Amino acid sequence: MTSSFSTWIWSERFWLPENVTWADLERPPPGVEYPRLRHVLYALPLAVGVFLLRLLFERLVAKPCAHILQIQAGVPRQAQPNDVLERVYQSKMCPDTRRLEGLSKQLDWDVRKIQRWFRVRRNQDRPSMQKKFCESMWRFTFYLGIFIYAIRHLWVSPWMWDTRQCWHNYPFQPLSPGQYSYYVAELAFYWSLMFSQFTDIKRKDFMIMLVHHLVTIMLITFSYANNMLRAGTLVMCVHDASDIFLEAAKLANYAKYQRLCDGLFVVFSISFFITRLVIYPFWIVNSVLFESWEIVGPYQAWWLLNGLLLVLQALHIIWFYLIARIAIKAIFKGKVSKDDRSDIESSSDEEIYSNCSKNPSQTLKPKGNSHTGNLNGETHEH
């Protein structure tokens, strides 16, 4: 039964072009290696290694850098112990008007005092600036390193300059050591992000990022299985390019180098637009959609892979809309202070007060506004 299920999942009619079988890819010419599905399984234990490496990096490299830049972990103010309020907090971080009034009567506390307790309690759970700095420094280091590695490999590859080369003699294209290392490293990294996303700083775009990671892992795995490596390396390289500047801008912001942060954010916005909304759709997706149709012809997995690529493009458009909002605000405010795309704590006071402000009791609300998150995710109110 297991064998039948595996045969159905990896049907040659679905995954491979017409008149090509898995047996053809299992018997490459002497001195030539083709990708095999079991190769990507090595990424799973490697993902654990990447996660452990991240912990060591943050402790031994990022944290000392944070100390040099005088970015302290900070000790948040502790809320007064109260079992009743703590139970309410665990179920709802921002109680509504009726609940606040009920708690006021139950504890014989003023509503303002209860609101203040919840505000202090929320701040206890918010990550320190040092933690966010360490997380961003790890991502910056990985994106920079893997992008340099990819460019070194792709610069001498003919398909980087002529995307039609991605489909000549497909799928009988030899696997190079550089392609294999790049694929396994990227797949291990994204698996580690899938695991760590549930323990990292919670962001407003959590679900979008979850979909992004799932789609990315599926694309990497499927494109490796049917030897679509040449187009796959281009997709991954394009995605890594702009993320370098996003993480660099965060690092500058955490270190309070505002001008450097502003400049890096401008570079990030431009690079994101060029790589994700110009190069990716008009160069790479165009090749996978139209050039592969012309040279190889469509087959069933072709539709799936192109569908996943278009899902990524839809995410790019959503993210660029959020980035454009930040850029427009920056024009009027004179500095970059927000990143709606990927550094917004879901438990931030700004977002919570945005929801609370819909309640009538917020005529007593503390001063603040309903902006979304900050680029640096400040733990104080604005």
VOPAGU-2260 file (C-alpha; in pm, 1 decimal, decimal comma):
REM VOPAGU-2260
SITE   aa  ch    i         X         Y         Z
SITE  MET   A    0       0,0       0,0       0,0
SITE  THR   A    1     286,5     233,9      86,8
SITE  SER   A    2     454,6     146,7    -241,7
SITE  SER   A    3     134,5     221,7    -434,9
SITE  PHE   A    4      95,7     555,7    -258,8
SITE  SER   A    5     458,8     647,6    -335,1
SITE  THR   A    6     410,4     549,0    -700,2
SITE  TRP   A    7      99,7     768,3    -718,1
SITE  ILE   A    8     272,7    1066,0    -550,9
SITE  TRP   A    9     579,1    1046,7    -777,4
SITE  SER   A   10     395,4     960,4   -1096,3
SITE  GLU   A   11     617,3    1005,1   -1400,9
SITE  ARG   A   12     320,5    1132,1   -1602,1
SITE  PHE   A   13     281,4    1413,5   -1348,8
SITE  TRP   A   14     639,1    1516,9   -1268,5
SITE  LEU   A   15     829,8    1460,5   -1591,4
SITE  PRO   A   16     794,2    1568,8   -1953,3
SITE  GLU   A   17     651,8    1326,7   -2204,8
SITE  ASN   A   18     866,7    1020,3   -2283,8
SITE  VAL   A   19    1091,7    1075,5   -1978,9
SITE  THR   A   20    1100,8     832,1   -1685,9
SITE  TRP   A   21    1261,1     829,6   -1341,8
SITE  ALA   A   22    1474,7     540,3   -1466,1
SITE  ASP   A   23    1626,3     771,5   -1727,9
SITE  LEU   A   24    1739,0    1008,4   -1451,9
SITE  GLU   A   25    1865,1     718,9   -1237,9
SITE  ARG   A   26    2111,0     616,2   -1511,5
SITE  PRO   A   27    2315,1     923,1   -1609,3
SITE  PRO   A   28    2611,1     893,1   -1845,8
SITE  PRO   A   29    2950,8     814,7   -1688,5
SITE  GLY   A   30    3087,9    1113,5   -1497,1
SITE  VAL   A   31    2749,1    1286,5   -1484,7
SITE  GLU   A   32    2516,9    1314,6   -1183,6
SITE  TYR   A   33    2147,0    1397,4   -1198,5
SITE  PRO   A   34    1945,6    1520,1    -897,7
SITE  ARG   A   35    1772,9    1251,7    -693,6
SITE  LEU   A   36    1491,2    1310,1    -449,3
SITE  ARG   A   37    1674,0    1147,5    -159,4
SITE  HIS   A   38    1937,9    1419,9    -182,7
SITE  VAL   A   39    1696,0    1679,8     -41,0
SITE  LEU   A   40    1626,8    1461,5     263,4
SITE  TYR   A   41    1971,2    1559,3     389,5
SITE  ALA   A   42    1832,2    1909,4     438,5
SITE  LEU   A   43    1615,3    1798,9     733,7
SITE  PRO   A   44    1896,0    1702,8     974,6
SITE  LEU   A   45    2097,9    1990,1     832,8
SITE  ALA   A   46    1812,9    2226,5     927,4
SITE  VAL   A   47    1860,7    2124,4    1291,2
SITE  GLY   A   48    2229,6    2199,6    1248,8
SITE  VAL   A   49    2147,8    2540,0    1100,8
SITE  PHE   A   50    1922,4    2616,5    1396,9
SITE  LEU   A   51    2194,4    2517,7    1645,5
SITE  LEU   A   52    2447,5    2721,4    1448,1
SITE  ARG   A   53    2214,8    3018,5    1474,5
SITE  LEU   A   54    2199,4    2982,9    1854,1
SITE  LEU   A   55    2579,0    2973,6    1872,2
SITE  PHE   A   56    2610,9    3267,8    1634,0
SITE  GLU   A   57    2368,5    3481,3    1832,2
SITE  ARG   A   58    2544,0    3400,5    2159,6
SITE  LEU   A   59    2907,7    3422,1    2044,6
SITE  VAL   A   60    2893,6    3681,8    1766,0
SITE  ALA   A   61    2571,9    3883,1    1759,6
SITE  LYS   A   62    2537,9    3944,9    2132,9
SITE  PRO   A   63    2896,8    4076,5    2171,9
SITE  CYS   A   64    2832,8    4305,1    1872,2
SITE  ALA   A   65    2517,5    4429,8    2043,5
SITE  HIS   A   66    2718,9    4508,3    2357,7
SITE  ILE   A   67    2977,1    4699,4    2152,2
SITE  LEU   A   68    2695,4    4904,5    2000,0
SITE  GLN   A   69    2548,7    4951,9    2348,8
SITE  ILE   A   70    2228,0    4768,1    2263,6
SITE  GLN   A   71    2119,4    4632,2    2598,7
SITE  ALA   A   72    1878,6    4349,9    2671,6
SITE  GLY   A   73    1691,6    4567,2    2918,8
SITE  VAL   A   74    1475,2    4451,0    3206,7
SITE  PRO   A   75    1106,5    4537,0    3155,2
SITE  ARG   A   76     903,5    4667,9    3442,3
SITE  GLN   A   77     727,3    4382,5    3621,9
SITE  ALA   A   78     350,2    4388,7    3663,1
SITE  GLN   A   79     216,3    4355,6    4016,3
SITE  PRO   A   80     138,9    3985,6    4077,9
SITE  ASN   A   81    -234,0    3923,7    4053,2
SITE  ASP   A   82    -377,2    3578,0    3984,2
SITE  VAL   A   83    -713,4    3708,7    3863,6
SITE  LEU   A   84    -567,2    3948,4    3609,0
SITE  GLU   A   85    -306,4    3695,4    3501,4
SITE  ARG   A   86    -575,4    3440,1    3414,9
SITE  VAL   A   87    -759,3    3702,7    3212,1
SITE  TYR   A   88    -436,0    3807,2    3041,0
SITE  GLN   A   89    -361,1    3450,0    2930,9
SITE  SER   A   90    -698,1    3434,6    2753,6
SITE  LYS   A   91    -715,0    3791,8    2623,8
SITE  MET   A   92    -433,6    4043,9    2630,1
SITE  CYS   A   93    -667,2    4340,8    2580,8
SITE  PRO   A   94    -999,8    4293,7    2763,4
SITE  ASP   A   95   -1308,3    4471,3    2633,6
SITE  THR   A   96   -1507,7    4737,4    2820,1
SITE  ARG   A   97   -1742,9    4498,5    2995,8
SITE  ARG   A   98   -1455,0    4279,8    3117,2
SITE  LEU   A   99   -1262,1    4580,7    3245,7
SITE  GLU   A  100   -1561,8    4707,7    3439,0
SITE  GLY   A  101   -1624,0    4360,3    3584,0
SITE  LEU   A  102   -1261,5    4331,5    3694,9
SITE  SER   A  103   -1282,0    4679,8    3845,8
SITE  LYS   A  104   -1573,9    4573,1    4065,7
SITE  GLN   A  105   -1420,9    4234,7    4147,9
SITE  LEU   A  106   -1083,9    4375,1    4256,4
SITE  ASP   A  107   -1204,4    4713,2    4373,9
SITE  TRP   A  108    -949,7    4873,4    4139,1
SITE  ASP   A  109    -992,3    5179,8    3919,4
SITE  VAL   A  110   -1032,2    5101,3    3548,1
SITE  ARG   A  111    -723,7    5308,7    3473,3
SITE  LYS   A  112    -520,6    5099,2    3715,2
SITE  ILE   A  113    -634,6    4776,9    3546,9
SITE  GLN   A  114    -552,3    4916,8    3201,9
SITE  ARG   A  115    -210,0    5014,1    3331,0
SITE  TRP   A  116    -155,9    4661,6    3467,0
SITE  PHE   A  117    -234,7    4505,3    3130,4
SITE  ARG   A  118      -7,0    4753,5    2954,1
SITE  VAL   A  119     285,2    4670,0    3183,7
SITE  ARG   A  120     212,2    4298,0    3155,5
SITE  ARG   A  121     218,4    4314,1    2775,7
SITE  ASN   A  122     550,6    4493,3    2785,2
SITE  GLN   A  123     693,2    4208,0    2992,8
SITE  ASP   A  124     637,7    3967,3    2703,2
SITE  ARG   A  125     785,1    4187,8    2436,1
SITE  PRO   A  126    1130,9    4096,2    2306,8
SITE  SER   A  127    1424,6    4316,2    2394,5
SITE  MET   A  128    1606,3    4526,9    2138,0
SITE  GLN   A  129    1911,1    4304,9    2183,3
SITE  LYS   A  130    1712,8    3990,5    2095,3
SITE  LYS   A  131    1581,6    4152,8    1779,0
SITE  PHE   A  132    1930,5    4272,5    1688,3
SITE  CYS   A  133    2070,4    3920,4    1726,0
SITE  GLU   A  134    1794,4    3770,2    1512,8
SITE  SER   A  135    1844,5    4024,2    1234,4
SITE  MET   A  136    2223,7    3986,2    1245,0
SITE  TRP   A  137    2188,8    3610,4    1190,5
SITE  ARG   A  138    1958,2    3658,8     893,7
SITE  PHE   A  139    2176,9    3932,3     748,7
SITE  THR   A  140    2485,5    3709,2     774,3
SITE  PHE   A  141    2313,5    3413,0     610,1
SITE  TYR   A  142    2155,9    3613,3     327,7
SITE  LEU   A  143    2484,1    3790,4     252,8
SITE  GLY   A  144    2689,0    3470,0     258,7
SITE  ILE   A  145    2448,6    3262,6      48,9
SITE  PHE   A  146    2400,0    3546,4    -201,3
SITE  ILE   A  147    2775,7    3581,9    -252,9
SITE  TYR   A  148    2802,0    3204,9    -297,7
SITE  ALA   A  149    2516,4    3206,2    -549,7
SITE  ILE   A  150    2656,0    3494,9    -752,2
SITE  ARG   A  151    2997,0    3326,5    -772,7
SITE  HIS   A  152    2827,7    3016,2    -910,1
SITE  LEU   A  153    2579,8    3188,1   -1140,2
SITE  TRP   A  154    2815,3    3451,1   -1281,5
SITE  VAL   A  155    2992,4    3186,6   -1492,7
SITE  SER   A  156    2670,8    3000,2   -1574,9
SITE  PRO   A  157    2533,2    3062,3   -1925,9
SITE  TRP   A  158    2168,8    3042,7   -1809,8
SITE  MET   A  159    2211,2    3354,8   -1596,5
SITE  TRP   A  160    2265,5    3560,3   -1911,9
SITE  ASP   A  161    2045,4    3357,4   -2147,4
SITE  THR   A  162    1747,6    3202,9   -1964,7
SITE  ARG   A  163    1667,2    2981,9   -2263,9
SITE  GLN   A  164    1969,0    2778,4   -2153,7
SITE  CYS   A  165    1759,1    2667,0   -1854,7
SITE  TRP   A  166    1558,3    2442,7   -2088,0
SITE  HIS   A  167    1805,2    2312,6   -2344,0
SITE  ASN   A  168    1830,1    1932,9   -2309,7
SITE  TYR   A  169    1593,8    1943,8   -2013,1
SITE  PRO   A  170    1565,5    1738,6   -1792,0
SITE  PHE   A  171    1896,0    1571,9   -1877,8
SITE  GLN   A  172    2109,8    1848,1   -1730,2
SITE  PRO   A  173    2405,5    1754,2   -1509,2
SITE  LEU   A  174    2404,4    1843,5   -1141,3
SITE  SER   A  175    2708,0    2046,1   -1035,3
SITE  PRO   A  176    2847,3    2045,1    -679,1
SITE  GLY   A  177    2773,2    2418,1    -657,3
SITE  GLN   A  178    2406,1    2366,2    -743,9
SITE  TYR   A  179    2371,1    2084,7    -494,1
SITE  SER   A  180    2534,3    2280,0    -207,9
SITE  TYR   A  181    2326,6    2588,9    -283,2
SITE  TYR   A  182    2000,7    2395,8    -293,2
SITE  VAL   A  183    2061,0    2198,0      25,3
SITE  ALA   A  184    2179,1    2508,4     215,6
SITE  GLU   A  185    1872,3    2710,2     111,5
SITE  LEU   A  186    1632,2    2424,7     185,5
SITE  ALA   A  187    1788,7    2365,4     529,7
SITE  PHE   A  188    1767,4    2737,4     607,3
SITE  TYR   A  189    1399,2    2761,4     515,5
SITE  TRP   A  190    1317,9    2447,6     714,6
SITE  SER   A  191    1493,7    2605,0    1012,9
SITE  LEU   A  192    1284,0    2920,9     961,3
SITE  MET   A  193     969,9    2707,2     960,3
SITE  PHE   A  194    1068,0    2566,8    1299,9
SITE  SER   A  195    1191,7    2890,3    1452,7
SITE  GLN   A  196     903,6    3105,7    1324,8
SITE  PHE   A  197     694,9    2979,7    1615,9
SITE  THR   A  198     957,2    3086,3    1870,7
SITE  ASP   A  199    1093,3    3399,9    1702,0
SITE  ILE   A  200     949,3    3749,7    1739,0
SITE  LYS   A  201     584,0    3734,2    1634,5
SITE  ARG   A  202     506,2    3961,6    1342,4
SITE  LYS   A  203     193,9    4098,4    1185,7
SITE  ASP   A  204     265,2    3915,4     860,8
SITE  PHE   A  205     308,8    3579,7    1040,3
SITE  MET   A  206      60,4    3396,1     816,5
SITE  ILE   A  207     199,3    3553,1     499,6
SITE  MET   A  208     550,6    3445,8     599,1
SITE  LEU   A  209     424,1    3097,2     686,1
SITE  VAL   A  210     271,5    3065,3     339,3
SITE  HIS   A  211     590,9    3206,7     188,2
SITE  HIS   A  212     810,3    2950,9     367,3
SITE  LEU   A  213     580,6    2662,2     272,5
SITE  VAL   A  214     568,2    2766,8     -92,4
SITE  THR   A  215     945,4    2816,4     -96,7
SITE  ILE   A  216    1013,8    2472,4      51,6
SITE  MET   A  217     773,3    2312,1    -196,3
SITE  LEU   A  218     932,7    2494,9    -488,5
SITE  ILE   A  219    1286,8    2403,1    -383,7
SITE  THR   A  220    1192,9    2037,4    -328,1
SITE  PHE   A  221     987,0    1994,5    -644,0
SITE  SER   A  222    1227,3    2182,3    -869,2
SITE  TYR   A  223    1514,3    1967,9    -739,8
SITE  ALA   A  224    1317,9    1645,3    -786,4
SITE  ASN   A  225    1248,5    1711,9   -1154,9
SITE  ASN   A  226    1586,5    1878,4   -1223,0
SITE  MET   A  227    1462,2    2232,5   -1274,5
SITE  LEU   A  228    1778,3    2352,7   -1097,7
SITE  ARG   A  229    1886,7    2623,2   -1336,1
SITE  ALA   A  230    1566,4    2823,2   -1301,1
SITE  GLY   A  231    1555,2    2735,9    -930,8
SITE  THR   A  232    1896,5    2886,8    -857,1
SITE  LEU   A  233    1788,7    3209,0   -1029,3
SITE  VAL   A  234    1469,2    3227,6    -821,7
SITE  MET   A  235    1655,0    3178,7    -492,5
SITE  CYS   A  236    1928,1    3427,7    -577,2
SITE  VAL   A  237    1677,3    3697,9    -669,1
SITE  HIS   A  238    1493,1    3647,8    -340,5
SITE  ASP   A  239    1804,2    3671,2    -125,1
SITE  ALA   A  240    1932,1    3993,1    -283,3
SITE  SER   A  241    1690,9    4246,4    -131,9
SITE  ASP   A  242    1662,8    4073,2     207,9
SITE  ILE   A  243    2025,8    4163,5     276,2
SITE  PHE   A  244    1938,7    4534,1     280,1
SITE  LEU   A  245    1622,3    4482,9     485,7
SITE  GLU   A  246    1814,8    4311,2     764,8
SITE  ALA   A  247    2095,1    4569,1     739,8
SITE  ALA   A  248    1840,1    4848,9     780,3
SITE  LYS   A  249    1701,1    4679,9    1090,0
SITE  LEU   A  250    2048,8    4646,3    1239,2
SITE  ALA   A  251    2115,0    5015,8    1181,1
SITE  ASN   A  252    1782,1    5103,8    1337,0
SITE  TYR   A  253    1841,2    4891,7    1646,4
SITE  ALA   A  254    2181,4    5057,2    1684,2
SITE  LYS   A  255    2008,7    5398,0    1646,1
SITE  TYR   A  256    2201,7    5500,6    1334,2
SITE  GLN   A  257    1895,7    5664,6    1183,8
SITE  ARG   A  258    2053,8    5815,2     872,7
SITE  LEU   A  259    2219,0    5485,5     786,9
SITE  CYS   A  260    1886,3    5310,0     845,9
SITE  ASP   A  261    1706,9    5555,4     615,3
SITE  GLY   A  262    1964,7    5507,2     341,0
SITE  LEU   A  263    1958,5    5128,4     368,6
SITE  PHE   A  264    1581,0    5127,3     361,2
SITE  VAL   A  265    1585,5    5328,4      38,3
SITE  VAL   A  266    1833,1    5077,4    -109,4
SITE  PHE   A  267    1614,3    4791,6      12,1
SITE  SER   A  268    1300,5    4943,4    -142,5
SITE  ILE   A  269    1473,3    4993,5    -477,2
SITE  SER   A  270    1633,5    4648,1    -475,5
SITE  PHE   A  271    1302,7    4485,8    -376,2
SITE  PHE   A  272    1123,3    4656,7    -662,3
SITE  ILE   A  273    1393,2    4565,1    -915,7
SITE  THR   A  274    1441,9    4202,5    -807,1
SITE  ARG   A  275    1088,2    4102,0    -706,1
SITE  LEU   A  276     870,1    4311,9    -939,1
SITE  VAL   A  277    1094,0    4342,7   -1246,7
SITE  ILE   A  278    1360,3    4070,2   -1271,3
SITE  TYR   A  279    1154,0    3794,4   -1110,6
SITE  PRO   A  280     833,2    3825,9   -1318,5
SITE  PHE   A  281     974,3    3955,8   -1648,6
SITE  TRP   A  282    1293,8    3750,9   -1659,1
SITE  ILE   A  283    1252,0    3433,2   -1452,0
SITE  VAL   A  284     875,7    3367,9   -1448,8
SITE  ASN   A  285     863,4    3465,9   -1816,8
SITE  SER   A  286    1126,6    3200,1   -1887,0
SITE  VAL   A  287     951,9    2929,6   -1683,6
SITE  LEU   A  288     613,7    3012,2   -1836,9
SITE  PHE   A  289     688,4    3086,0   -2199,1
SITE  GLU   A  290    1042,0    2977,5   -2291,7
SITE  SER   A  291     996,7    2636,4   -2126,2
SITE  TRP   A  292     660,4    2598,3   -2305,2
SITE  GLU   A  293     831,9    2666,5   -2637,0
SITE  ILE   A  294    1138,5    2444,3   -2580,9
SITE  VAL   A  295    1012,1    2161,6   -2357,3
SITE  GLY   A  296     635,1    2189,5   -2367,5
SITE  PRO   A  297     395,9    2185,6   -2070,4
SITE  TYR   A  298     336,6    1881,3   -1852,3
SITE  GLN   A  299     133,4    1837,8   -1533,0
SITE  ALA   A  300     402,3    1940,9   -1279,0
SITE  TRP   A  301     479,3    2239,5   -1500,6
SITE  TRP   A  302     140,2    2385,3   -1407,4
SITE  LEU   A  303     200,2    2327,8   -1035,8
SITE  LEU   A  304     546,0    2486,2   -1035,4
SITE  ASN   A  305     427,8    2788,1   -1229,7
SITE  GLY   A  306     131,0    2823,3    -995,5
SITE  LEU   A  307     366,4    2832,9    -695,8
SITE  LEU   A  308     584,0    3091,1    -868,3
SITE  LEU   A  309     277,6    3308,3    -925,3
SITE  VAL   A  310     177,9    3272,0    -557,1
SITE  LEU   A  311     519,0    3411,7    -467,2
SITE  GLN   A  312     462,1    3698,1    -707,1
SITE  ALA   A  313     131,4    3777,2    -538,5
SITE  LEU   A  314     311,7    3790,1    -202,8
SITE  HIS   A  315     570,0    4024,7    -354,8
SITE  ILE   A  316     295,4    4263,8    -460,7
SITE  ILE   A  317     141,7    4259,8    -111,9
SITE  TRP   A  318     479,5    4326,2      48,7
SITE  PHE   A  319     566,4    4604,4    -190,7
SITE  TYR   A  320     235,7    4772,2    -111,6
SITE  LEU   A  321     333,7    4768,0     257,6
SITE  ILE   A  322     683,2    4893,5     174,5
SITE  ALA   A  323     538,2    5174,8     -36,7
SITE  ARG   A  324     321,3    5279,9     257,9
SITE  ILE   A  325     633,3    5309,2     472,2
SITE  ALA   A  326     814,1    5505,8     202,7
SITE  ILE   A  327     522,3    5749,1     164,4
SITE  LYS   A  328     510,0    5803,3     540,7
SITE  ALA   A  329     885,5    5855,4     542,7
SITE  ILE   A  330     853,8    6133,8     285,5
SITE  PHE   A  331     624,9    6329,2     517,9
SITE  LYS   A  332     791,4    6235,9     847,6
SITE  GLY   A  333    1150,2    6264,5     734,4
SITE  LYS   A  334    1264,5    5925,2     856,2
SITE  VAL   A  335    1188,8    5556,0     830,1
SITE  SER   A  336    1019,4    5446,0    1149,0
SITE  LYS   A  337     798,5    5157,6    1042,9
SITE  ASP   A  338     825,1    4827,6     862,0
SITE  ASP   A  339     480,5    4680,4     806,0
SITE  ARG   A  340     636,6    4395,4     610,2
SITE  SER   A  341     845,2    4195,8     851,8
SITE  ASP   A  342     931,7    4335,5    1189,7
SITE  ILE   A  343     598,4    4391,7    1355,7
SITE  GLU   A  344     530,6    4219,0    1684,5
SITE  SER   A  345     177,8    4086,7    1689,0
SITE  SER   A  346     159,1    4173,1    2058,5
SITE  SER   A  347     279,7    4528,6    2016,7
SITE  ASP   A  348      96,4    4799,2    2209,8
SITE  GLU   A  349      41,5    4994,1    1890,7
SITE  GLU   A  350    -156,8    4709,8    1736,9
SITE  ILE   A  351    -334,5    4626,9    2061,9
SITE  TYR   A  352    -438,1    4987,4    2121,9
SITE  SER   A  353    -552,8    5005,3    1762,0
SITE  ASN   A  354    -797,5    4728,3    1848,0
SITE  CYS   A  355    -877,4    4863,8    2195,6
SITE  SER   A  356    -953,9    5209,3    2063,8
SITE  LYS   A  357   -1272,9    5066,4    1917,0
SITE  ASN   A  358   -1402,6    5025,9    2275,0
SITE  PRO   A  359   -1591,6    5308,7    2451,1
SITE  SER   A  360   -1371,1    5273,6    2757,7
SITE  GLN   A  361   -1085,6    5412,1    2558,2
SITE  THR   A  362   -1198,1    5760,1    2647,1
SITE  LEU   A  363    -971,6    5675,5    2940,0
SITE  LYS   A  364    -702,9    5526,0    2717,7
SITE  PRO   A  365    -335,5    5615,1    2763,6
SITE  LYS   A  366    -184,2    5837,7    2503,5
SITE  GLY   A  367     -79,1    5656,7    2190,1
SITE  ASN   A  368    -185,5    5599,9    1833,4
SITE  SER   A  369    -308,6    5322,5    1612,8
SITE  HIS   A  370      -8,2    5296,9    1384,6
SITE  THR   A  371     107,8    4951,5    1300,7
SITE  GLY   A  372     452,6    4827,5    1407,3
SITE  ASN   A  373     792,5    4990,9    1407,4
SITE  LEU   A  374    1095,4    4896,4    1208,7
SITE  ASN   A  375    1270,7    4849,8    1537,3
SITE  GLY   A  376     966,7    4724,2    1723,4
SITE  GLU   A  377    1015,1    4967,2    2010,8
SITE  THR   A  378     883,5    4836,2    2340,2
SITE  HIS   A  379     752,8    5174,8    2454,1
SITE  GLU   A  380     435,6    5348,9    2345,7
SITE  HIS   A  381     435,7    5629,2    2090,6
